[in-house]
Amino acid sequence: MNTKEFKKILAGSTDDYLLLDIREAEELTPESSIALALHMPMGKVFTEAGKDNLPKDKQIVVFCRTGARAAVVARELTERGYTIDGLEGGLEAYSTSKSVAL
């Protein structure tokens, strides 16, 4: 998912989405956090998915700092039957595109 699509989700209703921030706790800052997102480090995502504790009735949008970890999580959870997208370029790409119009 590119940043333009991500911004459209954030601007609208997120009821059909689970926004999942998979960064580690030490990476989180108020400036880089997205208010509507659930924080769950990458390792815990796999644990929770293994227990079927993630919703399969919502589209999951997963993101990290640069998008590398999100790509791994998206690939693995897709194989487990989840509808999931990773934010291309991660929060770095999103933060540099904040001033760009939808």
MIPA-140934 format. One line per field, with one value per atom (N, C-alpha, C): residue number from 0; residue in three letters; atom name; x negated, y negated, z. Coordinates in steps of 0.02 Angstrom, whole numbers, plus 50000, padded with zeros to 5 digits. Atoms other than C-alpha are relative to their C-alpha. Example, Ala and Ser with C-alpha at 12.3 -4.5 7.8 and 13.67 -1.06 7.14 Angstrom:
<sites>
lumke	(0  0  0  1  1  1) $
drenro	(ALA  ALA  ALA  SER  SER  SER) $
kero	(N  CA  C  N  CA  C) $
east	(49955  49385  49955  50042  49316  50039) $
north	(50059  50225  49940  50059  50053  49945) $
up	(50000  50390  50000  49997  50357  50037) $
</sites>
This chain:
<sites>
lumke	(0  0  0  1  1  1  2  2  2  3  3  3  4  4  4  5  5  5  6  6  6  7  7  7  8  8  8  9  9  9  10  10  10  11  11  11  12  12  12  13  13  13  14  14  14  15  15  15  16  16  16  17  17  17  18  18  18  19  19  19  20  20  20  21  21  21  22  22  22  23  23  23  24  24  24  25  25  25  26  26  26  27  27  27  28  28  28  29  29  29  30  30  30  31  31  31  32  32  32  33  33  33  34  34  34  35  35  35  36  36  36  37  37  37  38  38  38  39  39  39  40  40  40  41  41  41  42  42  42  43  43  43  44  44  44  45  45  45  46  46  46  47  47  47  48  48  48  49  49  49  50  50  50  51  51  51  52  52  52  53  53  53  54  54  54  55  55  55  56  56  56  57  57  57  58  58  58  59  59  59  60  60  60  61  61  61  62  62  62  63  63  63  64  64  64  65  65  65  66  66  66  67  67  67  68  68  68  69  69  69  70  70  70  71  71  71  72  72  72  73  73  73  74  74  74  75  75  75  76  76  76  77  77  77  78  78  78  79  79  79  80  80  80  81  81  81  82  82  82  83  83  83  84  84  84  85  85  85  86  86  86  87  87  87  88  88  88  89  89  89  90  90  90  91  91  91  92  92  92  93  93  93  94  94  94  95  95  95  96  96  96  97  97  97  98  98  98  99  99  99  100  100  100  101  101  101) $
drenro	(MET  MET  MET  ASN  ASN  ASN  THR  THR  THR  LYS  LYS  LYS  GLU  GLU  GLU  PHE  PHE  PHE  LYS  LYS  LYS  LYS  LYS  LYS  ILE  ILE  ILE  LEU  LEU  LEU  ALA  ALA  ALA  GLY  GLY  GLY  SER  SER  SER  THR  THR  THR  ASP  ASP  ASP  ASP  ASP  ASP  TYR  TYR  TYR  LEU  LEU  LEU  LEU  LEU  LEU  LEU  LEU  LEU  ASP  ASP  ASP  ILE  ILE  ILE  ARG  ARG  ARG  GLU  GLU  GLU  ALA  ALA  ALA  GLU  GLU  GLU  GLU  GLU  GLU  LEU  LEU  LEU  THR  THR  THR  PRO  PRO  PRO  GLU  GLU  GLU  SER  SER  SER  SER  SER  SER  ILE  ILE  ILE  ALA  ALA  ALA  LEU  LEU  LEU  ALA  ALA  ALA  LEU  LEU  LEU  HIS  HIS  HIS  MET  MET  MET  PRO  PRO  PRO  MET  MET  MET  GLY  GLY  GLY  LYS  LYS  LYS  VAL  VAL  VAL  PHE  PHE  PHE  THR  THR  THR  GLU  GLU  GLU  ALA  ALA  ALA  GLY  GLY  GLY  LYS  LYS  LYS  ASP  ASP  ASP  ASN  ASN  ASN  LEU  LEU  LEU  PRO  PRO  PRO  LYS  LYS  LYS  ASP  ASP  ASP  LYS  LYS  LYS  GLN  GLN  GLN  ILE  ILE  ILE  VAL  VAL  VAL  VAL  VAL  VAL  PHE  PHE  PHE  CYS  CYS  CYS  ARG  ARG  ARG  THR  THR  THR  GLY  GLY  GLY  ALA  ALA  ALA  ARG  ARG  ARG  ALA  ALA  ALA  ALA  ALA  ALA  VAL  VAL  VAL  VAL  VAL  VAL  ALA  ALA  ALA  ARG  ARG  ARG  GLU  GLU  GLU  LEU  LEU  LEU  THR  THR  THR  GLU  GLU  GLU  ARG  ARG  ARG  GLY  GLY  GLY  TYR  TYR  TYR  THR  THR  THR  ILE  ILE  ILE  ASP  ASP  ASP  GLY  GLY  GLY  LEU  LEU  LEU  GLU  GLU  GLU  GLY  GLY  GLY  GLY  GLY  GLY  LEU  LEU  LEU  GLU  GLU  GLU  ALA  ALA  ALA  TYR  TYR  TYR  SER  SER  SER  THR  THR  THR  SER  SER  SER  LYS  LYS  LYS  SER  SER  SER  VAL  VAL  VAL  ALA  ALA  ALA  LEU  LEU  LEU) $
kero	(N  CA  C  N  CA  C  N  CA  C  N  CA  C  N  CA  C  N  CA  C  N  CA  C  N  CA  C  N  CA  C  N  CA  C  N  CA  C  N  CA  C  N  CA  C  N  CA  C  N  CA  C  N  CA  C  N  CA  C  N  CA  C  N  CA  C  N  CA  C  N  CA  C  N  CA  C  N  CA  C  N  CA  C  N  CA  C  N  CA  C  N  CA  C  N  CA  C  N  CA  C  N  CA  C  N  CA  C  N  CA  C  N  CA  C  N  CA  C  N  CA  C  N  CA  C  N  CA  C  N  CA  C  N  CA  C  N  CA  C  N  CA  C  N  CA  C  N  CA  C  N  CA  C  N  CA  C  N  CA  C  N  CA  C  N  CA  C  N  CA  C  N  CA  C  N  CA  C  N  CA  C  N  CA  C  N  CA  C  N  CA  C  N  CA  C  N  CA  C  N  CA  C  N  CA  C  N  CA  C  N  CA  C  N  CA  C  N  CA  C  N  CA  C  N  CA  C  N  CA  C  N  CA  C  N  CA  C  N  CA  C  N  CA  C  N  CA  C  N  CA  C  N  CA  C  N  CA  C  N  CA  C  N  CA  C  N  CA  C  N  CA  C  N  CA  C  N  CA  C  N  CA  C  N  CA  C  N  CA  C  N  CA  C  N  CA  C  N  CA  C  N  CA  C  N  CA  C  N  CA  C  N  CA  C  N  CA  C  N  CA  C  N  CA  C  N  CA  C  N  CA  C  N  CA  C  N  CA  C  N  CA  C  N  CA  C  N  CA  C  N  CA  C  N  CA  C) $
east	(49957  50000  49955  50040  49930  50026  49982  49935  50065  49938  50075  50061  49945  50190  50006  50001  50138  50031  49972  50180  50076  49928  50352  50036  49972  50385  50004  50002  50332  50050  49953  50442  50073  49931  50596  50015  49982  50676  49952  50047  50555  50035  49962  50694  49984  50014  50649  49927  50072  50463  49973  50040  50341  49932  50065  50192  49952  50044  50047  49928  50067  49885  49956  50039  49755  49930  50066  49608  49992  50016  49522  50015  49981  49568  49951  50050  49405  49999  49996  49442  50058  49939  49607  49986  50002  49616  50068  49936  49769  50004  49999  49718  50008  49999  49704  50057  49945  49857  50062  49936  50024  50054  49953  50165  50047  49952  50282  49969  50035  50150  49990  50015  50127  49926  50070  49948  49992  50014  49891  49935  50065  49707  50005  49999  49670  50004  49998  49636  50067  49935  49800  50054  49952  49894  50004  50000  49840  50030  49971  49885  50076  49928  50058  50034  49972  50088  50003  50001  50040  50056  49944  50175  50067  49941  50301  50030  49977  50311  50000  49995  50302  50063  49937  50462  49989  50002  50489  50057  49945  50643  49983  50022  50543  49936  50063  50405  49949  50053  50245  49950  50052  50126  49943  50057  49957  49945  50054  49816  49946  50058  49644  49963  50037  49507  49987  50018  49450  50040  49960  49570  49972  50031  49449  50035  49966  49526  50073  49930  49701  50008  49997  49665  49996  50006  49613  50065  49938  49767  50057  49947  49882  49996  50008  49811  50021  49985  49822  50074  49930  49997  50047  49961  50062  50003  50003  50005  50045  49957  50108  50073  49930  50267  50024  49980  50266  49999  50001  50307  49956  50050  50155  49960  50043  50054  49946  50053  49888  49993  50009  49857  49931  50062  49726  49958  50044  49578  50009  49988  49649  50016  49984  49672  49953  50044  49521  50031  49968  49610  50063  49938  49773  49986  50014  49695  49974  50023  49609  50055  49945  49773  50058  49944  49882  50025  49980  49883  50025  49977  49926  50076  49927  50111  50021  49970  50222  50016) $
north	(50059  50000  49938  50060  49832  49948  50050  49677  49963  50034  49597  50041  49956  49747  50000  50000  49748  49935  50064  49563  49998  49998  49594  50040  49959  49730  49959  50040  49614  49943  50056  49474  50022  49974  49586  50041  49954  49717  50059  49944  49847  50062  49945  49965  50068  49937  50096  50019  49990  50086  50010  49997  50135  49971  50031  50017  50026  49964  50111  49974  50027  50025  50054  49943  50164  49982  50021  50061  50022  49984  50103  49939  50054  49999  49943  50054  49903  49957  50039  49843  49951  50041  49761  49931  50068  49574  49969  50032  49462  49971  50030  49376  50052  49950  49539  50050  49953  49627  49978  50013  49640  50018  49993  49616  50060  49946  49747  50069  49936  49883  50037  49956  50030  50017  49982  50056  50073  49930  50237  50018  49984  50278  50061  49948  50393  50070  49933  50547  50018  49988  50528  50010  49992  50513  50074  49930  50689  50044  49962  50755  49993  50011  50676  50030  49969  50734  50076  49928  50910  50023  49986  50901  49978  50028  50829  49941  50058  50670  49936  50057  50554  50009  49994  50514  50018  49982  50597  49966  50035  50490  49927  50068  50329  50003  50006  50274  49973  50021  50260  49959  50041  50120  49997  49993  50153  49951  50046  50027  50000  50006  50002  49937  50061  49872  49993  50006  49912  50045  49955  50047  50070  49934  50195  50052  49952  50281  50008  49996  50239  50047  49956  50329  50073  49931  50486  50021  49984  50481  50008  49996  50448  50066  49937  50596  50060  49943  50716  50004  49998  50665  50012  49984  50672  50075  49927  50853  50035  49972  50881  49980  50015  50814  49931  50068  50633  49955  50052  50485  49945  50044  50377  49964  50040  50239  49969  50036  50164  49931  50068  49978  49994  50006  49954  49942  50052  49858  49984  50009  49863  49929  50066  49714  49946  50050  49629  49971  50024  49619  49962  50034  49571  49930  50066  49429  49951  50047  49356  49982  50015  49362  49965  50030  49282  49935  50064  49114  50005  49990  49188  50012  49994  49173  50069  49937  49326  49995) $
up	(50000  50000  50000  50002  49953  50050  49949  50063  49982  50020  49961  50022  49979  49993  50076  49927  50176  50028  49978  50196  49989  50013  50119  50054  49946  50249  50063  49939  50390  49998  50007  50322  50003  50001  50313  50062  49946  50421  50001  49993  50487  50028  49970  50546  49968  50035  50415  49999  50000  50450  50071  49939  50586  49981  50012  50583  50052  49955  50658  49994  49996  50709  50031  49976  50725  50023  49975  50785  50073  49930  50948  50043  49954  51102  50000  49998  51100  49937  50061  50923  50000  49999  50970  50029  49975  50990  49986  50014  51002  49929  50067  50839  49945  50054  50742  50008  49988  50812  49962  50032  50725  50051  49944  50850  49994  50009  50776  49997  50009  50765  50066  49944  50881  49996  49999  50934  50020  49986  50926  49965  50031  50899  49955  50051  50753  50028  49971  50859  50030  49970  50951  49947  50055  50786  49981  50019  50740  50055  49944  50913  50000  49999  50907  49939  50060  50728  50009  49987  50782  50045  49954  50916  49970  50034  50790  50038  49963  50894  49958  50045  50744  49957  50037  50649  49927  50071  50482  49962  50032  50447  49986  50015  50431  49958  50035  50316  50049  49956  50416  49959  50030  50370  50050  49954  50448  49978  50017  50458  50054  49956  50534  49979  50016  50514  49925  50071  50336  49953  50041  50275  49993  50008  50280  50043  49956  50431  49981  50021  50370  49940  50058  50207  50021  49974  50303  50033  49965  50413  49950  50050  50265  49962  50037  50169  50042  49957  50316  50019  49980  50370  49940  50060  50191  49991  50005  50188  50052  49947  50347  49991  50015  50268  50021  49981  50327  49939  50050  50217  50028  49970  50246  49947  50042  50166  50043  49966  50216  49970  50024  50204  49967  50038  50068  50026  49975  50136  50073  49929  50311  50020  49973  50423  49975  50030  50347  49937  50061  50179  50016  49981  50262  50027  49970  50363  49949  50052  50210  49952  50046  50114  50034  49963  50249  49968  50028  50163  49928  50068  49994  50000  50003  49949  49978  50021  49929  49927) $
</sites>
